[in-house]
Amino acid sequence: MTRPRRLGAVLLASVAIGCAPAVTPLPGPAPAPAPVPSRAPVPATGTSDAAGARVTLAARHELTRYEVRSETRLTVDSAGAPVTETVSAAASVSFSLERFGDPRSQTPLGLRGSGRVDGFVLTPSPRLAAARSSAIASDTPPPSVPALPISVTFDAMVDGLIARASPVPALANECDRAELGATALARELLVRLPGALAAGDTWTDTTRVFVCRGGVPVTVETVATSRVDALEAGETGPASIARISRALVMRAEGEQASAWRSLGLVGRGRGRQEVRVALPGGVIESLDGTSETSFVLHDSGRPNGGEARLTQQVTYRAVRAASPR
């Protein structure tokens, strides 16, 4: 049987990555596109041409609220005896954003803004609730599992290099903190888009996220290839909704070493998202995602090289909530 301490180490090293998306070995990391300097102002309000074939997105959108849920299914291979557990998370996420960059370019624009996560609840299966939060032995219950719903205010920034949704005020130590689990739900909604959209448009975006779980700092790189599948008619005209599909490829690497022990985490994954964007405002109406990731955890302090393998399957759904009256 997998001891809670070991299971907790693998769990919290992987759940930190949140909805990051398979199990196929990946090629080397794709170079991140350089941020595009702003050479022309992004229009304050979106526009479309007469035929509705291409829609220019608004520069910003005001406070928008979403109901978000995710479920993670974890299968740990413990000495040839797989053990499967689940973790679910739910919260209400609100934020406002502005876009920056050159709207005439077909590269995705940067995002910056602020928001709040309310009522964040993380519900693990009983075995995981008893697991330790660190790969290092500890008698402290895992702080990544809040006893009560929590709320977190955050600032957000996403460009061609990094994606951040940082708690405000900043935390002195971000490792194994429930607040980072809450902001990870919000970060999935920070989808970069070009300044204008037309059916058939495609683009690639690379972002990196830095997290810390189980005492191990981890870098997660995600390459997203997006395509506008269709522009649909609606209340605002012949192009009211953009349906966008995103194929995600993820790689994660982390390491911690001391004089007597070393820990390492490697992950490879793939996923898919379906996004509906209201036009011309550029506000996400819904986002549905699935992913599967394989992790290998190396721990020199355990027998036989201390290798543990884990498969993580994640489903994520966010839906725009009705505006308050």
Order of alpha helices (4+ residues) and beta strands (2+ residues): alpha-beta-beta-beta-beta-beta-alpha-beta-beta-alpha-beta-beta-beta-beta-beta-beta-beta
